[in-house]
Amino acid sequence: MFFKRFKKKSNQKYINNILNSRNSSVDDRSIKSVGIIFNHDEFKNYDQIRSVFKSIGINENRVKFITFIDDEKSRPNSWDAYFYPENFGWKGKIEGADLVDFVKEPFDVLISYYQNDNLELNMVTTLSKANFKIGISNKDERLFDFIINIDPNQINIFKNELIKYLKVFNKI
């Protein structure tokens, strides 16, 4: 318990250092690849999200999902990739092939589709090499380039707002 608190503080300090030195340099290239981060406790139907990107012309094989699961035993079969609290070490160190690959992938857009302020989810968002980061929570605005502040179950509102603003930003 004592070490968990220190590890959490160590990782939060690491996130703060990265976010405070972050240079948001979004270019105007169109979207060809999308990464999406979910919290399994908040949203479980990724087919709805997949249909959003299919409707704007993104190839299905260029959309990659990863979900955070608190309990490794409650792992669903339908998600592309998973990560757990155990995948995080001290000072921002991450483990797990799926998680490391997801973070290193230079997505054109990263969607952080979670509302809860969660250290592990925030760390994945922070470490991602994505060009343009979109979130649905304004708990820490430094994480994202753009925020659509909605409830995760409001998928139609998310779709309409996302398409509207991606057109404004010349991304689609």
C-alpha positions in Angstrom: 0.0 0.0 0.0 2.8 2.4 1.0 4.7 1.7 -2.2 1.6 2.0 -4.4 1.2 5.6 -3.2 4.8 6.4 -4.0 4.5 4.8 -7.4 1.3 6.8 -8.1 3.0 10.0 -7.1 6.1 9.1 -9.1 4.0 8.5 -12.2 1.9 11.7 -11.7 5.0 13.7 -11.4 6.3 12.1 -14.7 3.0 13.0 -16.4 3.1 16.6 -15.1 6.7 17.1 -16.4 5.7 15.8 -19.9 2.5 17.9 -20.0 4.2 21.1 -18.8 6.8 20.8 -21.5 4.4 19.7 -24.2 4.5 21.6 -27.4 1.2 21.2 -29.1 2.1 21.2 -32.8 -0.9 19.9 -34.7 -0.6 19.9 -38.5 -3.4 20.0 -41.0 -2.9 16.6 -42.7 -6.0 14.6 -43.1 -6.9 11.6 -40.9 -5.7 8.2 -42.0 -5.2 6.4 -38.7 -7.0 6.6 -35.4 -6.2 5.3 -31.9 -8.9 5.0 -29.3 -8.5 4.6 -25.6 -11.4 3.3 -23.5 -12.0 2.7 -19.8 -13.9 -0.7 -19.6 -15.9 0.5 -16.6 -17.3 3.5 -18.6 -17.9 2.2 -22.1 -18.0 -1.3 -23.6 -19.5 -1.0 -27.1 -16.7 -0.1 -29.4 -18.7 -1.0 -32.6 -20.5 2.2 -32.2 -17.3 4.2 -32.2 -15.9 2.1 -35.1 -19.0 3.0 -37.2 -18.3 6.7 -36.6 -14.9 6.4 -38.3 -16.3 4.2 -41.0 -18.9 6.8 -41.8 -16.2 9.5 -42.4 -14.1 7.2 -44.6 -11.4 5.8 -42.3 -10.5 2.2 -43.2 -11.4 -0.2 -40.5 -7.9 -1.6 -40.3 -6.5 1.9 -39.5 -8.6 2.2 -36.3 -7.0 0.6 -33.3 -8.6 0.2 -29.9 -7.1 -0.3 -26.4 -9.0 -0.5 -23.2 -8.1 -0.2 -19.6 -9.3 -2.9 -17.3 -8.9 -2.6 -13.5 -9.4 -6.3 -13.0 -7.4 -8.7 -15.2 -10.0 -11.5 -14.5 -12.9 -9.6 -16.1 -11.3 -9.5 -19.5 -13.8 -9.4 -22.4 -13.2 -11.2 -25.6 -14.1 -8.4 -28.0 -11.5 -5.7 -27.5 -8.4 -5.3 -29.7 -5.9 -4.8 -26.8 -5.9 -4.4 -23.0 -3.8 -2.9 -20.3 -4.0 -3.1 -16.6 -2.6 -1.2 -13.6 0.2 -3.8 -13.4 1.5 -2.6 -16.8 2.8 0.6 -15.1 6.0 0.8 -13.2 7.9 3.7 -11.6 8.6 7.1 -13.3 6.4 6.4 -16.4 7.7 3.0 -17.3 5.2 0.9 -19.1 5.2 -2.8 -19.9 3.1 -5.0 -22.1 3.5 -5.5 -25.9 0.0 -4.2 -26.8 0.4 -1.1 -24.6 3.9 -0.2 -25.8 2.9 -0.7 -29.5 -0.1 1.5 -29.0 1.8 4.3 -27.3 4.5 4.3 -30.0 2.1 4.3 -32.9 2.1 7.7 -34.6 -1.7 8.0 -35.0 -3.1 11.0 -36.9 -5.8 11.3 -34.2 -6.0 9.8 -30.7 -9.4 9.7 -29.0 -9.4 9.3 -25.3 -12.9 8.1 -24.7 -13.2 8.2 -21.0 -14.5 10.7 -18.4 -13.0 9.5 -15.1 -9.7 11.0 -14.1 -7.5 7.9 -14.0 -3.7 8.0 -13.7 -3.1 5.0 -16.1 -5.5 6.3 -18.8 -3.9 9.8 -18.5 -0.4 8.3 -18.8 -1.3 6.4 -22.0 -2.8 9.6 -23.5 0.3 11.6 -22.4 2.8 9.1 -23.8 1.0 8.6 -27.1 2.9 9.8 -30.2 -0.4 10.8 -31.8 -0.5 14.1 -33.8 -3.9 15.3 -32.6 -5.4 14.3 -29.2 -9.1 14.5 -28.6 -10.7 13.9 -25.2 -14.2 13.8 -23.8 -13.2 14.9 -20.3 -11.9 18.3 -19.2 -10.4 17.1 -15.9 -6.9 18.0 -17.2 -7.0 20.1 -20.3 -3.3 19.8 -20.8 -3.8 16.2 -22.1 -5.7 17.1 -25.2 -5.6 19.4 -28.2 -9.4 19.4 -28.4 -12.1 18.4 -25.9 -15.7 17.4 -26.6 -17.2 17.4 -23.1 -19.9 14.7 -23.2 -21.0 11.6 -21.4 -19.5 8.4 -22.9 -22.9 7.1 -23.7 -23.8 10.1 -25.9 -22.3 8.5 -29.0 -24.5 10.4 -31.5 -23.6 13.7 -30.0 -20.0 12.7 -30.1 -20.2 11.7 -33.7 -21.9 14.9 -34.8 -19.5 17.2 -32.9 -16.4 15.2 -34.0 -17.4 15.4 -37.7 -18.2 19.1 -37.4 -14.9 20.0 -35.8 -12.8 17.7 -37.9 -14.1 19.5 -40.9 -13.3 22.9 -39.3 -9.8 21.7 -38.7 -9.4 20.4 -42.3 -8.8 16.8 -41.0 -11.5 15.2 -43.1 
